[in-house]
Amino acid sequence: MLGLMQRHPLLVSSIIAHAARHHPSAEIVSVELDGTRHRSDYATVELRSRKLLSALALDLGVKPGDRVATLAWNNHRHLELYYGISGLGAVCHTVNPRLSIDDIAYIMGDAENRVVFADLSFVPVLQQVAPRLKGLQHAVLLCAKSAMPEPIPGLALHAYEELLEQAEDCAEWPVFDENTASALCYTSGTTGRPKGVLYAHRSAVLHAYAANLADVFCLRAVDRALPGSSMFHVTGWGLPYCAPMVGASLVMPGRHMDCPSLVKLMEEERVTFATGVPTVWLAVLQEFQSKGIRPSTLRRIASGGSAVPRLLIEGFAELGVEMQHAWGMTETSPIVTYQAAVPATAALEGEDHVKLRLRQGRAVFGADVKIVDGEGKELPWDGHAFGDFLAKGHWVAQRYFNRGEEGAADAEGWFRTGDVATIDPNGYAELVDRSKDVIKSGGEWISSIALENIAVSHPDVAEAAVVAAHHPKWMERPLLLVLPKPGRTVTPESVMALYGDQVPRWWLPDAVVVVDDLPHTATGKLNKLALRAAWQDHLAKTAAE
């Protein structure tokens, strides 16, 4: 017997329609390229998104299913693109401008983009990729007509504001199957060509529901949320959907992600919640500490993308801010686990409390996790067994775009994340490494993440990276690379002194090298692939000297 309830498709457009109807005046603050602040609200964003939908269909010839590219910062126009493109039934393809020109051209060609929307700061990127993309026909620049640049050969240029001004208002959002593709995001391509992950309306809405649970983002209409996670990567961790779903205001920093600008913006715009990778928050923490001030309204930060170091958790706690650990990836939309207390852990204090918060957290409803051995057998949740970390759920990819069965999840939906983890009896997952980064010394595993987190607790260390270096006896041994903070000096001895008895003695790095720079990927993570290539023979070379 079927239930007698109404059925409405879970569409991304329903989120902004709800926000416009029930939270019309909730504020959207957006920092423009010149540093000025633009102010809007959900009613205005929804109206402009509907007009954009009409312009896409009537002026640019975009059809449902077409992949429409964006090259844009976190700003109000990018928010309108999220809803206008997906609301038509087309696919909002967010392109990461930090990728190489070669990779950008590859993914735009793979996605068969005919139309791209771009901030003015990315015109040089367009000029370089346009000659390599025969299918790209239209470029809409996110500006007024008066700010339009010189023509780009081979592209029809349009001014976004003029396009919207001339567009008809689409009175009603189209209704279609909730399994229709809504957005496309490519991985950063550190292990080969970037791979596309094609999200659905249903998966995006369910992810936003889960992310807004009390033990996850816990956003409310009175919150003012700052997406420090880029909207061109994993849909800004879903925050552009989560905030309007509950009517929370959005404070969007645009391209101005330096720590003085972020601190000033958060303080002046009364931000209560923020997201972003640890490297962003390390700089912000140092800014607060150097100025001797406490955040006036900021109370919670969700951080992921790489392990959150101890000094961030303890440093922000001293400022009255809770640093919340999350885990996910492009293929998981992204949130799968989040750090929150259960009755068995709620009373933990001191060192036990900090150690718990260093873990990536428990699976949120709608997703599931497990660890398996090399033969695929599930391992116990005892906090000691290490295994390959698998995930499945309503917003986890089944396979990649245009890749057939390459890297696909298994028949039960379990997706191999490429991480190695443990899970404790209370369900808290702790990632010990990427499977390709874990150091296998004499047949035993050493966690590069654990060693890096200790190294960055040094007061003069800005960043640290541990890579596997070849060793004649043990096959691999850990090599620690440390980058000093500007104007500071670091000695290998002072870094090694930090380890004490925090790790087994055989985990200790064989050498510490102070470096002038550490390479990063296009998503802000340490580029371990480049580091391994550059440093894997260091121990052998120094032994031979």
C-alpha positions in Angstrom: 0.0 0.0 0.0 1.3 3.4 -0.9 1.3 6.4 1.4 -1.2 9.2 0.7 1.3 12.0 0.8 2.1 14.7 -1.8 5.2 14.2 -3.9 7.2 17.1 -5.2 10.6 16.7 -6.9 13.6 17.7 -4.9 14.9 20.5 -7.1 17.7 23.0 -6.4 15.3 25.8 -7.5 12.9 25.0 -4.7 15.6 26.2 -2.2 15.9 29.7 -3.6 12.1 29.9 -4.2 11.6 29.0 -0.5 14.2 31.6 0.6 12.6 34.3 -1.5 9.1 33.6 -0.2 9.9 33.0 3.5 13.2 34.9 4.0 13.1 37.6 1.4 15.1 40.2 3.2 17.9 37.9 4.5 21.1 39.7 3.4 23.6 38.6 0.7 26.9 40.6 1.2 29.3 40.2 -1.7 32.8 41.7 -1.9 33.4 43.0 -5.5 36.7 42.7 -7.4 37.6 46.3 -6.3 36.9 45.6 -2.6 33.6 47.4 -2.4 30.6 45.5 -0.9 27.5 44.7 -2.8 24.3 44.1 -0.8 21.4 42.0 -2.0 18.8 39.7 -0.5 17.2 36.3 -1.4 14.2 37.9 -3.0 16.5 39.8 -5.4 18.7 36.8 -6.1 15.7 34.6 -6.9 14.2 37.2 -9.3 17.6 37.6 -11.1 18.1 33.9 -11.2 14.7 33.5 -13.0 15.6 36.2 -15.5 19.0 34.5 -16.0 17.1 31.3 -16.8 15.2 33.1 -19.6 18.4 34.7 -21.0 20.1 31.3 -21.1 17.3 29.7 -23.1 16.3 32.6 -25.4 19.5 34.6 -25.9 22.2 31.9 -25.5 20.4 28.9 -26.8 21.1 26.8 -23.7 19.0 23.6 -23.5 18.3 21.2 -20.6 21.3 19.0 -20.1 23.8 21.4 -21.6 26.9 22.0 -19.4 27.3 25.7 -18.8 30.7 26.7 -17.4 31.5 29.3 -14.6 34.8 30.9 -13.8 33.9 33.0 -10.8 34.7 33.8 -7.2 32.3 33.5 -4.2 30.0 36.4 -5.0 26.3 37.2 -5.5 26.4 36.7 -9.3 27.9 33.2 -8.9 25.1 32.5 -6.5 22.6 33.5 -9.2 24.4 31.2 -11.7 24.0 28.3 -9.3 20.2 28.6 -9.4 19.6 30.0 -12.9 21.6 27.4 -14.7 20.4 24.4 -12.7 16.9 25.8 -12.5 16.6 25.5 -16.3 17.6 21.9 -16.2 21.1 22.6 -17.5 24.3 21.8 -15.6 26.2 24.4 -13.7 29.8 23.4 -14.4 32.0 25.2 -11.9 35.6 25.5 -13.3 38.5 25.8 -10.9 40.5 28.8 -12.2 43.6 27.7 -10.2 44.1 24.7 -12.4 46.6 24.8 -15.2 45.5 26.3 -18.5 46.0 22.8 -20.0 43.7 21.2 -17.4 41.1 24.0 -17.7 41.0 23.5 -21.5 40.7 19.7 -21.0 37.8 19.8 -18.6 35.9 22.4 -20.6 36.4 20.3 -23.7 35.4 17.2 -21.8 32.2 18.9 -20.6 31.5 20.3 -24.1 30.9 23.8 -22.8 29.4 26.1 -25.4 28.8 29.0 -22.9 31.0 30.3 -20.1 30.2 32.9 -17.4 33.4 34.6 -16.0 34.4 37.3 -13.6 36.6 40.0 -15.2 39.7 38.8 -13.4 39.5 35.6 -15.4 39.5 37.2 -18.9 43.2 36.2 -19.3 42.2 32.6 -18.6 39.5 32.8 -21.3 42.0 34.4 -23.8 44.3 31.4 -23.3 41.7 28.6 -23.4 39.3 29.9 -26.1 41.6 29.1 -29.0 41.8 25.5 -27.8 38.0 25.0 -27.5 36.2 24.8 -30.8 32.8 24.2 -29.2 33.0 27.3 -26.9 30.8 30.1 -28.5 29.6 32.5 -25.9 31.4 34.2 -22.9 29.2 36.2 -20.5 31.3 38.5 -18.4 30.0 39.2 -14.9 29.9 42.9 -15.1 28.0 45.9 -16.5 28.3 46.8 -20.2 30.5 49.8 -19.4 33.2 47.5 -17.9 33.4 45.2 -20.9 37.0 44.4 -22.1 38.3 44.2 -25.6 36.9 41.4 -27.8 38.2 37.8 -27.5 38.8 36.2 -30.9 36.3 33.4 -31.6 33.9 34.3 -28.7 30.7 36.3 -28.7 31.0 38.5 -25.6 28.0 39.5 -23.5 27.7 41.8 -20.4 25.9 39.9 -17.6 24.0 42.9 -16.3 22.8 43.9 -19.8 21.7 40.4 -20.4 19.6 40.3 -17.3 18.2 43.8 -17.9 16.9 42.8 -21.3 15.7 39.3 -20.2 12.1 38.4 -19.5 11.1 37.2 -16.1 10.4 33.5 -16.0 7.3 33.5 -13.7 7.6 29.9 -12.6 10.5 27.6 -12.1 10.4 24.6 -14.5 9.6 21.3 -12.9 11.4 18.1 -14.0 12.8 14.8 -12.7 14.8 15.3 -9.5 17.5 12.9 -10.7 18.4 15.4 -13.5 22.0 16.5 -13.3 22.4 19.9 -11.6 26.1 20.6 -11.3 29.5 19.3 -12.5 32.8 19.6 -10.7 36.1 18.1 -11.6 38.8 16.7 -9.3 42.0 18.6 -9.0 43.9 16.1 -11.2 46.8 15.3 -8.9 46.9 11.6 -10.0 46.2 12.1 -13.8 43.7 14.0 -15.7 40.9 15.7 -13.7 37.7 13.5 -13.4 34.2 15.0 -13.5 31.6 14.4 -10.8 28.1 15.0 -11.9 25.7 15.9 -9.1 21.9 15.6 -9.3 19.2 17.9 -8.0 18.1 15.2 -5.6 21.6 14.6 -4.2 22.2 18.3 -3.8 19.0 19.0 -1.9 19.4 15.9 0.4 23.0 16.9 1.1 21.8 20.4 2.1 19.3 18.9 4.4 21.9 16.7 6.1 24.5 19.5 6.3 21.9 21.6 8.1 21.4 19.0 10.9 22.1 20.1 14.4 25.2 18.0 14.6 26.6 19.4 11.3 26.4 23.0 10.2 23.3 23.7 12.3 22.6 26.9 10.4 19.6 29.0 11.5 17.9 32.1 10.0 19.8 34.3 12.5 23.2 33.1 11.3 25.5 35.0 9.0 27.6 32.4 7.1 30.8 33.0 5.3 31.8 30.5 2.6 35.6 30.4 2.7 35.3 27.2 0.7 35.4 28.1 -3.0 32.2 27.9 -5.0 34.2 26.6 -7.9 35.0 23.5 -5.9 32.4 20.9 -4.6 29.7 23.6 -4.8 31.3 25.5 -2.0 30.7 22.5 0.4 27.0 23.0 -0.3 26.8 26.3 1.7 25.1 28.2 -1.2 22.3 25.7 -0.8 22.3 25.3 3.0 22.1 29.0 3.8 19.0 29.9 1.7 17.3 26.6 2.8 17.1 28.1 6.4 17.2 31.8 5.5 20.7 32.4 6.9 22.5 35.4 5.5 25.6 34.9 3.3 28.7 37.0 3.5 30.7 36.3 0.4 34.4 37.3 0.3 35.0 37.2 -3.5 38.6 37.0 -4.4 39.7 38.7 -1.1 40.8 35.7 0.9 43.9 37.2 2.5 43.7 37.0 6.3 43.5 40.8 7.0 40.6 41.1 4.6 38.8 38.1 6.0 39.1 39.2 9.6 37.9 42.7 8.7 35.0 41.3 6.7 34.0 38.8 9.5 34.1 41.5 12.2 32.3 44.2 10.3 29.6 41.9 8.8 29.0 40.0 12.1 29.8 36.5 10.7 28.8 33.7 13.1 29.7 30.6 11.0 32.4 30.0 8.3 33.9 27.2 6.2 37.3 26.7 4.7 40.4 24.6 4.5 42.9 24.6 7.4 45.5 26.8 5.6 43.0 29.6 5.5 42.2 29.4 9.2 45.9 29.1 10.3 46.5 32.5 8.8 43.3 33.9 10.3 44.1 32.6 13.7 47.5 34.2 13.5 45.9 37.5 12.5 43.6 37.5 15.5 46.5 36.5 17.8 48.9 39.1 16.5 46.3 41.8 17.0 45.4 40.5 20.4 41.6 40.5 19.6 38.9 38.0 19.9 36.2 37.4 17.2 33.1 39.4 18.3 30.5 37.2 16.6 32.2 34.2 15.0 31.4 31.1 17.0 31.9 28.0 14.7 34.2 27.1 11.8 33.8 24.0 9.7 37.1 22.9 8.3 38.2 20.1 6.1 40.1 19.3 2.8 43.1 18.2 4.9 43.5 17.2 8.5 42.8 20.0 11.0 46.0 20.5 13.2 45.8 20.6 17.0 47.0 24.2 17.2 43.9 25.3 15.2 41.5 23.5 17.5 43.2 24.8 20.7 44.0 28.3 19.3 40.4 29.0 18.2 39.0 27.5 21.4 41.0 30.1 23.4 39.3 32.8 21.3 35.8 31.3 22.0 35.4 29.7 18.5 34.7 26.0 18.0 36.7 24.4 15.2 34.6 21.6 13.7 36.3 18.9 11.8 34.6 17.6 8.6 35.5 15.1 5.9 34.5 14.7 2.3 35.7 15.0 -1.2 34.5 16.1 -4.7 33.0 12.6 -5.2 30.9 12.9 -2.0 29.4 16.3 -2.5 31.3 16.6 0.0 30.2 16.0 3.6 30.3 12.4 4.8 31.6 12.7 8.4 31.4 15.5 10.9 32.8 16.0 14.4 30.1 16.0 17.0 29.6 14.6 20.5 27.6 11.5 21.4 26.7 10.6 25.0 29.8 8.5 25.4 32.1 11.4 24.5 30.2 14.4 25.7 32.0 14.6 29.0 35.5 14.2 27.7 37.9 16.9 28.8 41.5 17.9 28.4 43.8 15.8 26.3 41.1 13.2 25.6 38.7 15.9 24.3 41.4 17.3 22.0 42.4 13.9 20.6 38.7 13.2 19.8 38.4 16.5 17.9 41.4 15.7 15.8 39.4 12.9 14.2 37.2 13.5 11.2 34.0 12.6 12.9 31.0 10.3 12.5 29.0 9.5 9.4 26.0 11.9 9.0 22.5 10.5 8.2 22.3 9.7 4.5 25.9 8.5 4.2 27.8 5.5 5.6 31.4 4.5 5.9 33.6 1.4 6.5 37.2 0.3 6.4 38.4 -2.8 4.6 41.6 -4.8 4.3 43.4 -5.5 1.0 41.0 -8.3 0.2 37.9 -6.2 0.7 37.0 -7.7 4.1 35.5 -5.2 6.6 37.7 -4.4 9.6 36.5 -3.9 13.2 35.7 -0.5 14.6 38.3 -0.7 17.4 40.3 2.5 16.8 43.4 0.4 16.0 42.7 -1.4 12.7 43.9 0.5 9.6 42.1 0.0 6.3 41.0 1.5 3.1 38.2 4.0 3.8 35.0 3.5 1.8 31.8 5.6 1.7 28.4 5.4 0.2 25.2 7.5 0.4 22.6 9.6 -1.4 25.2 12.1 -2.5 28.2 9.9 -3.2 29.2 9.4 -6.8 28.4 6.0 -8.5 30.9 6.7 -11.3 32.7 9.6 -13.0 31.4 11.7 -15.9 32.5 10.3 -19.3 34.7 7.7 -17.7 32.6 4.6 -18.0 33.2 2.2 -15.1 36.7 3.6 -14.4 36.8 4.3 -10.6 33.1 3.4 -10.2 31.6 2.4 -6.9 30.8 -1.3 -6.4 27.4 -2.9 -6.8 26.4 -1.9 -3.3 27.4 1.7 -3.8 30.7 1.6 -1.8 33.1 4.1 -3.2 36.9 3.8 -2.6 38.0 7.2 -1.3 41.7 6.6 -1.6 42.1 7.3 2.1 43.4 5.0 4.9 41.5 5.3 8.2 40.6 3.8 11.5 37.1 3.9 13.1 36.7 3.8 16.9 33.9 2.0 18.8 31.9 5.2 18.9 32.0 5.5 15.1 34.6 8.3 14.9 36.7 8.0 11.8 40.3 9.2 11.8 42.1 9.5 8.5 45.7 8.4 8.9 46.8 9.1 5.3 45.9 9.0 1.6 46.6 5.5 0.4 49.2 6.9 -2.0 50.9 9.0 0.8 51.1 6.5 3.7 54.7 5.5 4.4 55.3 1.8 4.5 58.5 1.3 6.5 59.7 -2.3 6.9 56.1 -3.5 6.3 54.6 -1.2 8.9 52.5 1.9 8.2 53.5 5.4 9.3 50.9 8.2 9.1 52.3 11.3 7.4 49.3 13.3 8.7 50.1 12.6 12.3 53.7 13.7 11.9 52.7 16.9 10.0 50.2 17.9 12.7 52.9 17.7 15.3 55.3 19.7 13.2 52.9 22.6 12.6 52.5 23.0 16.4 56.0 24.6 16.3 55.6 28.3 16.9 57.8 29.2 13.9 56.5 26.7 11.4 53.9 27.8 8.8 53.4 24.5 7.1 54.9 21.0 7.1 54.9 18.1 4.7 56.0 14.5 5.3 56.9 12.4 2.2 58.2 8.8 1.8 61.8 8.8 0.9 63.6 5.7 -0.4 65.6 3.7 2.2 68.0 0.8 1.4 66.9 -1.3 4.4 63.3 -0.2 5.3 62.2 0.6 1.8 60.6 3.9 2.9 61.2 6.3 5.7 59.5 9.6 6.6 61.2 12.8 5.5 59.9 16.0 7.0 59.8 19.3 5.1 59.0 22.5 7.1 58.3 26.0 5.9 59.0 28.7 8.4 56.6 31.6 9.0 57.7 34.9 7.4 60.6 36.4 9.3 61.1 33.4 11.5 63.9 30.8 11.8 63.4 27.1 12.3 66.0 24.5 13.2 65.6 20.8 12.6 66.5 20.1 16.2 63.7 22.3 17.6 61.1 20.6 15.4 62.3 17.1 16.3 62.1 18.0 20.0 58.3 18.4 19.6 57.7 14.7 19.0 58.9 13.4 22.4 56.8 10.4 23.2 53.8 11.5 21.0 54.5 8.8 18.4 56.5 5.5 18.4 60.2 6.1 18.0 60.3 4.2 14.7 57.8 6.8 13.3 60.3 9.7 13.8 61.4 11.4 10.6 64.8 10.4 9.4 65.6 14.0 8.5 64.1 17.4 8.7 64.7 19.9 5.9 63.8 23.6 6.2 62.5 24.8 2.8 61.6 28.1 1.2 58.4 27.0 -0.4 55.9 24.1 -0.4 53.8 23.5 -3.6 50.0 23.3 -3.4 47.4 21.9 -5.7 44.7 24.0 -7.3 42.4 23.3 -4.3 44.9 24.6 -1.8 46.2 21.2 -0.6 49.9 20.3 -0.3 51.0 18.8 -3.6 52.4 15.5 -2.4 52.8 14.2 -5.9 55.3 17.0 -6.7 57.0 16.7 -3.3 57.5 13.0 -3.7 59.1 13.5 -7.1 61.4 16.1 -5.8 62.4 14.6 -2.5 62.0 10.8 -2.7 65.8 10.3 -3.2 66.9 12.8 -0.6 68.0 10.2 2.1 69.9 8.1 -0.4 71.7 11.2 -1.7 72.7 12.5 1.7 73.9 9.0 2.7 76.1 8.9 -0.3 77.7 12.3 0.4 
